């Protein structure tokens, strides 16, 4: 979900309820400790230089049990962030502390904000030799993987 889509959804909400992928609610006394834009420049395993941008929200909760952040207040914080930082309209990534910092996508439905699981993938499957999916593995692919060497282009 992009930032503009979230702000449109927030206008129709009173309460903020963030739901983790396992169905648990983030405690209602959470804080939004950061909003920012992430600009990532990297090279993939196929040697292609790539750039990605996202808008990052960091949620945090501690012993401040009386704290409540409403949708209107979050909209105000987002507006300030757009003005101060020049945030662009990119996909939102939410960070939340579990056993480690988890990164989630966002989806709004049923007056809840659902944090969605994110997955990694190979971005250069066509050039690095990785199969497009596990069902596409063939004997040829397995033989090529076994014969892969550091001097080759397969790893």
Protein Blocks (a to p, Z undefined) as FASTA:
>chain_A
ZZklmmmmmmmpmbdcdddfkopacdfkbccfbdcddddddddfkopacddddddddddd
dfklkbccdfklmmmmmmmmmmmnopacdddddddddfbccddddddeehiacddddddd
dfklmmnopafbfklpcfklmmmmmmpcfklmkZZ
